[in-house]
Amino acid sequence: MPRKREVRTTERVSAQPRLHQRAAEIQAYGTVNHLLPLELEEPVRLEMTEQLNQLLADTMTLRDLYKKSHWQVAGPTFYQLHLLFDKHFGEQVELVDAIAERIQLLGGVSIAMAADVAETTQIERPPRGREEVPVQLSRLLDAHQVIIGNSRKLARRASALGDDGTNDLVVSEVLRTNELQVWFLSEHLVEVPLVRAKKASATAGVA
């Protein structure tokens, strides 16, 4: 009886890159992976990833607002604010990664593209042009206020749902970083004499 000839269907190897590939999403936005061994029920992970994505969109907006301010700041305080804005930008970059990674860890899909962020953020959009330093500082402080308020609510909700990891991230990293940056910014809006102290008036301290 003759032996059957073995047919090999080996794919040809080529150095040509496979360009212009498209396919269906492997996970839809607003969903979480099932059966992850995190000891957190799916409804908890759905709620946490939704709120974390809001925090992520606002943090990405604040990050970019810092870079805009870094590039466009002008005036006598240019040098120190130019450096301070860039320092705060770098710290916000780290927060963006931490929040996005937490979303992915919980089985969700993190928001990423600028157009999606612009549609989601709660922070007011600035004009394209340059603004005065007090306005730049005020915009940044207003943005921080949005994030701090939402962070406090999210931290309390995460604690109530037993999501200690999200609570720790929001309190230890997001909230504390934003609070510290608020302090540094707000001190630049204190109106004090630059060279000569103002003399106390004769009626100062009199009831």
C-alpha positions as CSV (number, residue, x, y, z in Angstrom):
1,M,0.0,0.0,0.0
2,P,1.6,3.3,-1.1
3,R,2.4,5.9,1.7
4,K,0.4,9.1,1.7
5,R,2.5,12.1,0.9
6,E,2.6,14.6,3.7
7,V,1.5,18.1,2.6
8,R,3.0,21.0,4.4
9,T,1.2,24.4,4.3
10,T,4.0,26.5,5.6
11,E,3.4,30.3,5.3
12,R,6.0,32.1,3.3
13,V,8.3,34.3,5.4
14,S,8.7,37.9,4.2
15,A,10.4,41.0,5.4
16,Q,7.6,43.1,4.2
17,P,5.7,44.8,7.0
18,R,1.9,44.1,7.2
19,L,0.6,47.6,6.8
20,H,-2.9,49.1,7.1
21,Q,-4.3,46.4,9.3
22,R,-7.8,46.8,10.8
23,A,-10.0,44.5,12.9
24,A,-12.8,44.6,15.4
25,E,-12.0,45.9,19.0
26,I,-10.9,43.2,21.4
27,Q,-12.8,45.0,24.2
28,A,-15.3,47.8,24.1
29,Y,-14.9,51.0,26.1
30,G,-17.1,51.0,29.2
31,T,-16.8,47.3,29.9
32,V,-14.6,45.2,32.2
33,N,-13.0,41.8,31.7
34,H,-14.8,39.0,33.4
35,L,-13.5,36.6,36.1
36,L,-10.4,38.5,37.1
37,P,-9.2,37.2,40.4
38,L,-9.3,40.5,42.2
39,E,-12.0,39.8,44.8
40,L,-14.0,42.7,43.4
41,E,-17.4,42.0,41.8
42,E,-18.0,43.2,38.2
43,P,-20.5,46.0,39.2
44,V,-17.8,47.4,41.5
45,R,-15.2,47.3,38.8
46,L,-17.6,48.9,36.3
47,E,-18.4,51.8,38.6
48,M,-14.8,52.3,39.6
49,T,-13.4,52.3,36.0
50,E,-16.1,54.8,35.0
51,Q,-15.2,57.2,37.7
52,L,-11.5,56.7,37.2
53,N,-11.9,57.5,33.5
54,Q,-13.5,60.8,34.5
55,L,-10.6,61.5,36.8
56,L,-8.2,60.4,34.0
57,A,-9.8,62.8,31.5
58,D,-9.6,65.7,33.9
59,T,-6.0,64.9,34.9
60,M,-4.9,64.7,31.2
61,T,-6.5,68.1,30.7
62,L,-4.7,69.6,33.7
63,R,-1.5,68.1,32.5
64,D,-1.9,69.8,29.1
65,L,-2.9,73.0,30.7
66,Y,0.3,73.0,32.6
67,K,2.3,72.5,29.4
68,K,0.4,75.4,27.7
69,S,1.2,77.6,30.7
70,H,4.8,76.5,30.6
71,W,5.1,77.5,27.0
72,Q,3.1,80.8,27.1
73,V,3.9,82.3,30.5
74,A,5.3,85.9,30.3
75,G,6.4,88.7,32.6
76,P,8.8,89.3,35.5
77,T,8.0,85.9,37.0
78,F,8.7,84.1,33.7
79,Y,11.7,82.0,34.8
80,Q,10.4,80.6,38.1
81,L,6.9,79.9,36.7
82,H,8.3,78.4,33.5
83,L,10.2,75.9,35.7
84,L,7.4,75.4,38.2
85,F,4.8,74.7,35.5
86,D,7.0,72.1,33.9
87,K,7.7,70.4,37.2
88,H,4.0,70.2,37.9
89,F,3.4,68.9,34.3
90,G,5.8,66.0,35.0
91,E,4.1,65.1,38.2
92,Q,0.7,65.1,36.4
93,V,2.2,62.9,33.7
94,E,3.0,60.3,36.4
95,L,-0.6,60.6,37.7
96,V,-2.0,60.0,34.3
97,D,-0.1,56.7,34.0
98,A,-1.0,55.6,37.5
99,I,-4.8,56.2,36.9
100,A,-4.8,54.6,33.5
101,E,-2.9,51.5,34.8
102,R,-5.5,51.2,37.6
103,I,-8.3,51.2,35.1
104,Q,-6.6,48.5,33.0
105,L,-5.8,46.5,36.2
106,L,-9.5,46.5,37.1
107,G,-10.3,45.1,33.7
108,G,-11.5,48.3,32.1
109,V,-10.4,50.3,29.1
110,S,-8.7,53.7,29.8
111,I,-9.6,56.8,27.8
112,A,-6.6,57.8,25.7
113,M,-7.2,60.1,22.7
114,A,-7.3,63.9,22.9
115,A,-10.7,64.1,21.2
116,D,-12.2,61.7,23.7
117,V,-10.6,63.6,26.6
118,A,-12.0,66.9,25.3
119,E,-15.5,65.4,25.2
120,T,-15.2,64.0,28.7
121,T,-13.4,66.5,30.9
122,Q,-15.2,68.8,33.3
123,I,-12.4,71.4,33.2
124,E,-13.1,74.6,31.3
125,R,-11.3,74.9,27.9
126,P,-8.8,77.9,27.8
127,P,-8.4,80.1,24.7
128,R,-5.6,79.3,22.2
129,G,-3.8,82.5,22.9
130,R,-1.6,83.7,25.7
131,E,-3.1,85.0,28.9
132,E,-1.8,87.0,31.8
133,V,0.0,85.2,34.7
134,P,-2.8,85.7,37.2
135,V,-5.3,84.2,34.8
136,Q,-3.1,81.3,34.0
137,L,-2.7,80.6,37.8
138,S,-6.4,81.0,38.3
139,R,-7.2,78.5,35.5
140,L,-4.9,76.0,37.0
141,L,-6.3,76.4,40.5
142,D,-9.8,76.0,39.1
143,A,-8.8,72.8,37.4
144,H,-7.2,71.5,40.5
145,Q,-10.4,72.2,42.4
146,V,-12.4,70.1,40.0
147,I,-10.0,67.2,40.4
148,I,-9.7,67.5,44.2
149,G,-13.4,67.6,44.7
150,N,-14.0,64.5,42.5
151,S,-11.0,62.7,44.1
152,R,-12.5,63.1,47.6
153,K,-15.9,61.7,46.4
154,L,-14.2,58.8,44.5
155,A,-12.0,57.9,47.5
156,R,-15.0,57.7,49.8
157,R,-17.0,55.6,47.3
158,A,-14.1,53.2,46.6
159,S,-13.7,52.7,50.4
160,A,-17.4,52.0,50.8
161,L,-17.2,49.4,47.9
162,G,-14.1,47.7,49.3
163,D,-11.8,48.8,46.5
164,D,-8.9,49.6,48.7
165,G,-6.4,49.8,45.8
166,T,-8.4,52.6,44.1
167,N,-8.9,54.4,47.4
168,D,-5.1,54.3,48.1
169,L,-4.2,55.5,44.6
170,V,-6.7,58.4,44.8
171,V,-5.7,59.5,48.3
172,S,-2.0,58.8,48.4
173,E,-1.1,59.9,44.9
174,V,-3.8,62.0,43.1
175,L,-5.2,63.9,46.0
176,R,-1.9,64.7,47.8
177,T,-0.1,65.7,44.6
178,N,-2.9,68.1,43.6
179,E,-3.1,69.6,47.1
180,L,0.6,70.3,47.1
181,Q,0.5,71.8,43.7
182,V,-2.4,74.1,44.7
183,W,-0.3,75.4,47.6
184,F,2.6,76.3,45.3
185,L,0.3,78.0,42.8
186,S,-1.8,79.9,45.3
187,E,1.3,81.5,47.0
188,H,2.0,83.3,43.6
189,L,-1.3,85.1,43.9
190,V,-0.6,86.6,47.3
191,E,-0.2,90.4,46.9
192,V,2.8,91.4,48.9
193,P,5.4,94.2,48.5
194,L,8.5,93.1,46.5
195,V,11.1,95.5,48.0
196,R,9.8,97.7,50.8
197,A,7.4,96.5,53.5
198,K,4.2,98.5,54.0
199,K,4.1,100.5,57.2
200,A,1.4,99.5,59.6
201,S,-1.4,102.1,59.8
202,A,-2.0,104.0,63.1
203,T,-5.4,102.3,63.4
204,A,-4.1,98.8,62.7
205,G,-5.1,96.4,65.5
206,V,-7.5,98.9,67.2
207,A,-10.9,97.4,68.0
